Amino acid sequence: MDKFDDFGLLTLAVADLLHCSKAHISNVIAGRVPGCPPIPAVNLGRRKLVRREALRSWIEHNENAVIRATIPVSPVRGAAKRA
């Protein structure tokens, strides 16, 4: 049992849970991924720690955003010629 388990803090091993790289998680935490809100994290020097509950709410927020999002209809190529 890790001593951080009592606080519900996760390291960048969050990447394993989300099936992506640690570099990508670092970019998401820093807010460098367009269209993706940053994951709230605690900075301890160079370490980034993510609260388990913050990660859960971040995932839920993103799931809800995807459900509410609408995909714009792309224009049909050559539609003006058909009219």
Long-range contacts (C-beta under 8 A, 24 or more apart in sequence): 4-49, 7-51, 8-51, 8-52, 8-53, 9-42, 9-49, 9-50, 9-51, 9-52, 10-49, 10-50, 10-51, 10-52, 10-55, 11-47, 11-48, 11-49, 11-50, 12-48, 14-39, 14-50, 14-55, 17-55, 36-62, 37-61, 37-62
